[in-house]
Amino acid sequence: SVAGSTAALGAEAERLMQRAEAAMSTSPEEAATCFWLRHVCGLKPQPACLTEAYSESFPGLGGGRWGPLAGFYWDVGRKTEQGVAAESRWRLRGSVMEGWQMDRAEVAASYWDASGGAPLMSMRGEHDFVTTPCVEAWRGAADAAAAGGVGGAAVFSEAEIQGCSHNAHLENPDLVAAKLRLWLLKTDEGISGIRSAAVDAAAQLVAKNEAEERAVRELLGGIRPLSRDEARHILATWSSELAWEHHGVRSLLSPTERRFLEQARGPGVASHLDGRSPSREAYRLASWAWGLSDEPSDGACGADGVRKALQRCVGEGCDVGPRQVAIGLTSDDHSTLLAIACVEADEIKMHRSLCIVGAAGSPECPDAKDGLVRALRRLIADVV
């Protein structure tokens, strides 16, 4: 993703940084890290290839980068002439190509002659610092195609990688590859006029990834933190119900089927002690829940409440705060818990990170835990 204007890119970066500062109001000095993980690359630890690429291609502080990649600096507030203290905040460093821009009309006027009408694709991450207004200029390629009597969609297309930042190719390489392959196949199809089965296959893969992304977004509205008593009671109840369910199913098996079941689990392992047994996992998490805070939960559903609970595990003053949090996924009417995931803070090189230590689904909906884990991973990436 490339911006068509350094001024527009700088303005959008400043806006996104102000949002990060507001989100980190209790520790604004961490806003730059929040910005980077949200809008540049959300992977932790940062990929070695990315660190190496930036250090070798743009050596030194800021290097030859432009926009947010040049970095921010902490502008310490100082007295103004009127005697009022200016607010301390993060500001963009100076970058190369100051004042450079191309607008949509300029691209429309020159694209056809410069490229011969070559297909163009603009791809960006959903949380990319190169925002939608920054790529407005490249839509001029579609205007140029339309002026030449060719459908704009045959020359210009856009793609947004859900849940990703500027380095979407590192965060979700499968979806980026699927989008690129689909575009290349459609481009080739437009040139040759031959419909390929590979186009359908690539389209199905993109649709599958996007459907999973939508499912995660829907789940975020039905999750909430759980109190210690609620988590322990529900997990213990599920453990008991799952154990009886397992016993009932096993009693219906023939001797031969039971023998194969025992061989799959391993010799000398009783069914109720099998670590892979859903009932055993629920029992383990019920014991883990003793470490939760005894403060009652407000019961409110939604990503914001869960995000705050996760932030308390890793935020300022975390040495005396809770190190564990249990998150529940509720039914559509929020009356029933379908799954519980357990998260705890982990000390890594003097910094706290969050890890999911386990998850359990209700006997009625055992697979619900998988969706809950995917949704939590998204929130954890935002928090840490």
C-alpha positions in Angstrom: 0.0 0.0 0.0 1.4 3.4 -1.1 -0.1 6.8 -0.5 -0.6 9.2 -3.3 0.3 12.2 -1.1 2.9 12.6 1.7 0.7 15.4 3.2 -2.4 13.2 3.3 -0.3 10.3 4.7 1.1 12.6 7.5 -2.3 14.0 8.4 -3.8 10.5 8.6 -0.8 9.3 10.7 -1.3 12.2 13.1 -5.0 11.4 13.4 -4.3 7.7 14.2 -1.6 8.7 16.7 -4.0 11.0 18.5 -6.4 8.0 18.7 -3.6 5.8 20.1 -2.8 8.5 22.7 -6.4 8.7 23.8 -6.5 4.9 24.1 -3.3 5.0 26.2 -4.3 8.1 28.3 -2.9 6.6 31.5 0.5 6.0 29.9 0.8 8.1 26.7 4.5 7.3 26.4 3.3 3.8 25.2 1.2 5.3 22.4 4.0 5.0 19.8 4.2 1.2 20.5 0.4 1.0 20.3 0.5 2.8 17.0 3.1 0.5 15.5 1.4 -2.7 16.6 -2.0 -1.5 15.4 -1.1 0.2 12.1 2.4 -1.0 11.0 2.9 -4.7 12.1 0.8 -6.4 14.8 3.0 -9.5 15.2 4.8 -10.1 18.4 7.6 -10.7 18.4 8.3 -8.6 15.3 9.4 -10.7 12.3 13.2 -10.8 11.9 12.8 -10.2 8.2 11.0 -7.0 8.8 13.5 -5.7 11.3 16.3 -6.6 9.0 14.7 -5.0 6.0 14.2 -1.7 7.8 17.7 -1.6 9.3 19.5 -2.4 6.1 17.3 -0.4 3.6 17.0 2.7 5.8 19.9 2.9 8.2 19.9 5.4 11.0 17.1 7.1 13.0 14.3 7.8 10.6 16.5 6.8 7.7 15.2 7.4 4.2 11.7 6.5 5.2 8.6 8.6 4.8 5.5 9.1 6.9 5.0 6.9 10.0 7.9 4.6 9.0 10.3 7.5 9.8 9.0 7.3 13.3 7.6 9.7 15.9 9.3 11.8 18.6 8.0 12.8 22.0 7.5 16.6 21.9 7.9 17.7 25.5 5.5 20.5 26.4 7.0 23.9 27.1 5.9 27.3 28.1 4.4 29.5 25.3 4.8 33.2 25.0 1.5 33.6 26.8 2.8 31.5 29.7 0.6 28.5 29.0 2.3 25.1 28.9 2.0 23.4 25.5 0.8 19.8 25.7 3.4 17.0 25.4 2.6 14.6 22.6 4.0 12.4 19.9 4.8 14.1 16.6 6.0 12.8 13.2 9.7 13.1 12.3 10.6 14.9 9.1 10.7 12.5 6.2 11.8 12.3 2.6 9.6 13.5 -0.3 8.0 16.2 1.7 5.2 17.8 -0.3 5.1 15.1 -3.0 1.6 14.2 -4.3 -0.4 12.9 -7.2 -4.1 13.5 -7.3 -6.8 11.4 -9.0 -7.2 13.7 -12.0 -3.4 13.6 -12.6 -3.3 9.8 -12.6 -6.4 9.6 -14.8 -4.7 12.0 -17.4 -1.4 10.1 -17.5 -2.0 6.5 -16.6 -3.1 5.2 -20.0 -0.2 6.6 -21.9 2.3 5.8 -19.2 1.3 2.1 -18.7 -0.6 1.1 -21.8 -3.6 0.3 -19.7 -1.8 -2.3 -17.6 -4.0 -3.7 -14.7 -3.4 -2.1 -11.4 -4.3 -3.4 -7.9 -4.3 -1.3 -4.7 -4.0 -3.6 -1.6 -4.0 -2.4 2.0 -4.6 -3.7 5.5 -7.8 -2.8 7.4 -5.8 -1.0 10.0 -3.1 0.2 7.7 -1.7 3.7 8.3 -2.1 4.1 4.6 -5.9 4.7 5.0 -8.6 4.8 2.3 -8.2 8.6 1.7 -4.5 8.1 1.1 -5.1 5.8 -2.0 -7.7 8.0 -3.6 -5.3 9.0 -6.4 -4.9 5.5 -7.7 -8.6 5.3 -8.5 -7.7 7.6 -11.4 -6.6 4.4 -13.3 -10.2 3.3 -13.4 -11.2 6.8 -14.7 -8.5 6.5 -17.4 -9.9 3.1 -18.5 -13.5 4.4 -18.6 -12.4 7.4 -20.7 -10.7 4.9 -23.1 -13.9 2.9 -23.5 -12.7 0.1 -21.2 -14.5 -0.9 -18.1 -12.7 0.5 -15.0 -12.9 -2.8 -13.1 -10.8 -4.4 -15.9 -7.9 -2.1 -15.2 -8.2 -1.1 -11.5 -9.2 -3.1 -8.4 -8.8 -2.6 -4.7 -8.5 -5.1 -1.9 -8.5 -4.7 1.9 -7.1 -7.4 4.2 -9.3 -7.7 7.2 -7.7 -7.5 10.6 -4.3 -6.6 9.3 -2.0 -3.5 9.3 0.5 -2.2 6.8 2.4 -5.5 6.7 -0.6 -7.6 5.9 1.6 -10.0 3.9 3.4 -11.0 7.1 0.3 -11.0 9.4 -2.0 -13.0 7.1 0.1 -14.4 4.2 -2.5 -16.9 3.1 -5.3 -14.3 2.6 -2.9 -11.9 0.8 -1.7 -14.7 -1.5 -5.3 -15.7 -2.2 -6.3 -12.2 -3.1 -3.2 -11.8 -5.4 -3.8 -15.1 -7.1 -7.5 -14.3 -7.7 -6.6 -10.9 -9.1 -3.9 -12.4 -11.4 -6.3 -15.1 -12.6 -9.1 -12.6 -13.3 -6.6 -10.4 -15.1 -5.5 -13.3 -17.3 -9.1 -14.2 -17.8 -9.9 -10.7 -19.0 -7.0 -10.9 -21.5 -7.7 -14.4 -22.8 -11.4 -14.6 -22.4 -11.1 -18.1 -21.0 -12.8 -19.0 -17.7 -10.5 -21.0 -15.5 -11.5 -23.3 -12.7 -8.6 -21.8 -10.7 -10.5 -18.5 -10.6 -13.4 -20.2 -8.8 -11.0 -22.0 -6.4 -9.2 -18.7 -5.5 -12.5 -16.9 -5.1 -13.7 -19.6 -2.7 -10.5 -19.3 -0.7 -10.9 -15.6 -0.4 -14.6 -16.0 0.5 -13.7 -18.6 3.2 -11.2 -16.3 4.8 -13.5 -13.3 4.7 -16.4 -15.4 6.2 -14.1 -16.5 9.1 -13.3 -12.8 9.6 -16.9 -11.8 9.7 -17.7 -14.7 12.2 -15.0 -13.4 14.5 -16.4 -9.9 14.4 -19.9 -11.2 15.3 -18.5 -13.2 18.2 -16.9 -10.1 19.7 -20.3 -8.7 20.6 -21.2 -11.7 22.8 -18.1 -12.1 25.0 -17.6 -10.9 28.5 -15.3 -11.3 31.5 -16.4 -13.8 34.2 -16.0 -13.6 37.9 -14.1 -16.3 39.8 -17.2 -18.0 41.2 -19.1 -18.0 37.9 -16.1 -19.4 35.9 -15.4 -22.1 38.5 -19.1 -23.1 38.8 -19.7 -23.3 35.0 -16.4 -25.1 34.3 -16.9 -27.7 37.1 -20.5 -28.3 35.9 -19.4 -28.8 32.3 -16.6 -31.2 33.5 -19.2 -33.3 35.3 -21.6 -33.3 32.4 -18.9 -34.1 29.8 -17.6 -37.0 31.9 -21.0 -38.6 32.1 -21.6 -38.0 28.4 -18.2 -39.6 27.6 -19.1 -42.6 29.8 -22.5 -43.0 28.1 -21.1 -42.9 24.6 -18.3 -45.4 25.5 -20.8 -47.8 27.0 -22.5 -48.1 23.6 -19.3 -49.1 21.8 -18.5 -52.7 20.9 -15.5 -54.4 22.6 -13.5 -54.0 19.3 -14.4 -50.3 19.1 -13.3 -49.8 22.7 -10.0 -51.5 22.1 -9.3 -49.2 19.2 -10.3 -46.2 21.4 -7.8 -47.4 24.1 -5.0 -47.8 21.4 -5.6 -44.3 20.1 -5.3 -42.9 23.6 -2.3 -44.9 24.6 -1.8 -47.8 27.0 -2.3 -47.4 30.7 -4.3 -44.1 30.4 -7.7 -44.1 32.0 -10.4 -42.2 30.0 -11.1 -39.7 32.8 -7.4 -38.9 33.1 -6.8 -38.4 29.4 -5.5 -34.9 29.0 -7.2 -34.6 25.7 -10.6 -35.4 27.2 -13.0 -32.4 27.1 -14.1 -33.2 30.7 -10.5 -33.3 31.9 -9.7 -30.0 30.2 -12.8 -28.3 31.8 -11.8 -29.7 35.2 -8.2 -28.4 34.8 -9.5 -24.9 33.9 -11.9 -25.0 36.9 -8.9 -25.5 39.1 -7.0 -22.7 37.3 -10.0 -20.4 37.9 -9.1 -20.2 41.7 -6.5 -17.7 40.7 -9.0 -15.2 39.2 -10.0 -12.0 41.0 -12.9 -12.4 43.4 -14.4 -9.1 42.2 -17.8 -9.6 40.7 -18.2 -9.1 36.9 -20.6 -6.4 35.7 -22.0 -8.9 33.2 -21.9 -6.6 30.3 -21.1 -8.1 26.9 -18.9 -6.7 24.2 -15.3 -6.3 23.1 -14.6 -3.1 25.1 -15.2 -4.8 28.5 -13.0 -7.7 27.6 -10.3 -5.4 26.2 -10.3 -3.5 29.5 -10.0 -6.7 31.5 -7.0 -7.8 29.3 -5.4 -4.4 29.7 -5.6 -4.7 33.4 -3.4 -7.8 33.2 -0.6 -6.1 31.3 -1.1 -2.4 32.0 0.3 0.1 34.4 0.4 -1.2 38.0 0.0 -4.7 36.8 2.3 -6.0 39.6 -0.7 -5.7 42.0 -3.4 -6.3 39.5 -5.0 -9.5 38.3 -2.7 -11.8 36.3 -5.6 -14.0 35.1 -9.0 -13.4 33.3 -11.7 -15.8 32.2 -13.7 -14.8 29.1 -17.1 -16.3 28.3 -18.9 -16.5 25.0 -22.7 -16.2 25.3 -25.6 -17.3 23.1 -27.3 -14.8 20.8 -29.7 -13.6 23.6 -26.7 -13.5 26.1 -28.6 -15.9 28.4 -26.3 -18.9 28.2 -22.6 -19.5 28.2 -21.4 -21.5 25.2 -17.6 -21.5 25.9 -15.0 -20.2 28.3 -11.4 -19.3 27.5 -8.7 -18.7 30.1 -6.0 -16.0 29.7 -3.1 -15.1 31.9 -0.2 -12.7 31.8 3.2 -14.1 31.1 6.5 -12.3 32.0 8.8 -12.2 28.9 12.0 -10.1 29.1 10.6 -7.7 31.7 7.4 -7.2 29.7 4.0 -8.9 30.2 2.4 -10.7 27.3 -0.9 -12.5 27.3 -1.4 -16.2 26.5 -4.5 -18.4 26.3 -3.9 -21.3 28.6 -7.0 -23.3 27.6 -10.6 -23.2 26.5 -13.7 -25.3 27.1 -17.0 -25.6 25.3 -20.3 -26.4 26.8 -21.6 -30.0 26.3 -24.4 -28.6 24.0 -21.9 -26.6 21.9 -18.4 -28.0 22.3 -17.0 -26.4 19.1 -17.9 -22.9 20.3 -14.5 -22.6 22.0 -12.7 -22.5 18.7 -14.5 -19.3 17.6 -13.9 -17.8 21.1 -10.2 -18.5 20.8 -10.0 -16.8 17.4 -11.8 -13.7 18.7 -9.6 -13.5 21.8 -6.4 -13.7 19.7 -7.6 -10.7 17.8 -8.2 -8.7 21.0 -4.9 -9.8 22.5 -3.1 -8.6 19.5 -4.7 -5.2 20.0 -3.9 -5.0 23.7 -0.2 -6.2 23.7 
